[in-house]
Amino acid sequence: MVGFRLSTLLGEIEVFLRRDVPPHGTRLTAEAAALRVRDWYDQSPSTIVDIHDRITLMPARLYRGSASERRLSVVAVLERAFRRGELVATTIAFRTIMLQIDVVEEPALGPETTTSEEAPKDFFEATVKDALGKPAKDLPYKLRTPDGKWREGKTDGSGKIRVDDIDRGYCELSFPQ
């Protein structure tokens, strides 16, 4: 069983020949995988070329034309292979994403200012999308805030996460399986 692994924003994707698909992972539909080939090529061109070379008799390096023309040819071959069911893509797992929270300071509205000694509080907000680029609804997440505390929740109906009243700094976002 030979699979090709691609790292994407939300996790690992494995691509298999139809006869080699393992029982684990969630299968992407043929159309969903075909629509993602261009993005996968941009993220991991050597892996996509390896997949191409495995399913064709002509290695991609032998294509004539410019690099962009070769890219289009490789992508077209893989799109057709997914649509025909010759290739199958499965999701493996979500991975942790490190994000910096940027604080946007609001201007003071007059002579009244706060003299609080506490560090200013902030919020974390993100939108999560699935392999098709659609909002990932009701996806469980865990967010470790800069003070080391874990907050858990689910994305809303539009794939958004918002956690208020946290310290400024780095957060760790993960998606448990």
C-alpha positions in Angstrom: 0.0 0.0 0.0 1.8 3.1 -1.2 0.3 6.5 -0.4 1.5 10.0 -1.0 1.2 12.4 1.9 0.5 16.2 1.6 0.4 18.7 4.4 -2.4 21.2 4.2 -3.5 23.9 6.6 -6.0 21.7 8.4 -4.2 18.5 8.3 -2.6 15.7 6.3 -4.0 14.4 3.1 -3.0 11.0 1.6 -3.5 10.1 -2.0 -3.7 6.5 -3.1 -4.2 4.5 -6.2 -7.8 3.1 -6.0 -6.6 -0.4 -5.3 -4.4 0.7 -2.4 -6.8 2.8 -0.3 -6.5 1.9 3.4 -9.5 1.7 5.8 -8.5 4.7 7.9 -9.1 8.3 7.1 -12.1 10.1 5.6 -12.4 10.0 1.9 -12.7 13.2 -0.1 -15.2 13.0 -2.9 -13.7 12.6 -6.3 -14.8 16.1 -7.3 -13.5 17.7 -4.1 -10.1 16.1 -4.6 -10.0 17.2 -8.3 -10.8 20.7 -7.3 -8.0 20.8 -4.8 -5.2 19.5 -7.1 -4.1 23.0 -8.1 -3.8 24.1 -4.4 -1.9 20.9 -3.5 0.5 21.5 -6.4 1.2 25.0 -5.1 1.8 23.6 -1.6 3.8 20.5 -2.5 4.8 20.4 -6.2 7.3 17.6 -5.9 4.7 15.3 -4.2 2.1 16.1 -6.9 4.7 15.4 -9.6 5.6 12.1 -7.9 1.9 11.1 -8.0 1.7 12.1 -11.7 4.8 10.1 -12.6 3.4 7.0 -10.7 0.2 7.0 -12.7 1.5 7.9 -16.2 4.1 6.4 -18.5 5.7 9.8 -19.2 7.5 11.6 -16.3 6.5 15.3 -15.9 10.1 16.4 -16.5 9.8 15.3 -20.1 6.9 17.5 -20.9 7.8 20.3 -23.4 7.0 23.9 -22.7 7.4 26.3 -19.9 7.2 25.4 -16.2 3.6 26.8 -16.0 2.6 24.7 -19.0 4.1 21.6 -17.3 2.2 22.5 -14.2 -1.1 22.7 -16.1 -0.4 19.4 -17.7 0.3 17.6 -14.4 -2.7 19.2 -12.7 -5.0 18.2 -15.6 -3.8 14.5 -15.5 -4.4 14.3 -11.7 -7.8 16.0 -11.9 -8.9 13.5 -14.5 -7.5 10.6 -12.4 -9.5 11.7 -9.4 -12.7 12.2 -11.4 -12.3 8.7 -13.0 -11.7 7.1 -9.5 -8.2 6.1 -10.4 -6.9 8.2 -7.4 -8.5 8.5 -4.0 -7.7 11.2 -1.4 -8.2 10.7 2.4 -7.8 13.1 5.3 -5.6 11.8 8.0 -5.6 14.2 11.0 -5.8 17.8 12.0 -2.6 19.5 13.1 -1.9 22.2 15.5 -1.6 25.7 14.1 0.4 28.5 15.8 -1.1 32.0 15.3 -0.1 35.4 16.6 -2.8 37.5 17.9 -2.4 41.1 16.7 -3.9 43.7 19.0 -5.6 46.6 17.3 -5.5 49.6 19.6 -8.6 51.8 19.6 -7.9 55.5 19.8 -9.0 57.3 23.0 -12.2 59.2 22.7 -11.2 62.2 24.8 -9.4 63.1 28.0 -10.8 60.2 29.9 -8.3 57.3 29.9 -8.0 54.2 32.0 -5.1 53.9 34.3 -5.5 50.2 35.0 -2.3 48.4 35.7 -3.6 45.2 34.1 -2.4 44.1 30.7 -5.0 44.9 28.0 -7.3 42.0 27.2 -7.9 40.9 23.6 -9.7 38.2 21.6 -8.8 35.4 19.2 -10.8 35.0 16.0 -10.3 32.7 13.1 -12.4 31.1 10.2 -11.8 27.4 9.5 -12.5 26.0 6.1 -12.6 22.4 4.9 -10.8 20.8 2.0 -13.3 22.3 -0.4 -12.8 25.8 1.0 -16.2 25.8 2.6 -16.7 26.8 6.3 -16.1 23.9 8.7 -19.3 24.0 10.7 -19.5 22.5 14.3 -15.8 21.5 14.2 -14.5 20.8 17.8 -11.4 22.8 18.7 -9.1 23.5 21.6 -7.3 26.8 22.0 -4.4 27.3 24.4 -4.3 31.0 25.3 -1.1 32.9 26.1 -1.6 32.3 29.9 -1.5 28.5 29.3 -5.2 27.9 29.8 -7.2 25.7 27.4 -10.5 26.8 26.0 -12.7 24.4 24.1 -15.6 24.9 21.7 -16.9 24.3 18.3 -16.8 26.5 15.2 -20.1 28.3 14.5 -22.3 27.8 11.4 -19.9 29.9 9.3 -16.8 28.1 10.5 -15.7 30.9 12.8 -14.0 30.7 16.2 -14.1 33.6 18.6 -12.6 33.6 22.1 -12.9 36.8 24.1 -11.1 38.2 27.1 -7.6 36.6 26.6 -4.1 38.0 27.1 -2.1 39.3 24.2 0.4 36.8 22.8 0.6 33.5 21.0 -2.2 31.0 21.0 -2.1 27.3 20.0 -5.1 26.1 18.0 -5.8 22.4 17.6 -8.5 20.2 16.2 -8.9 16.9 18.1 -10.1 14.0 16.0 
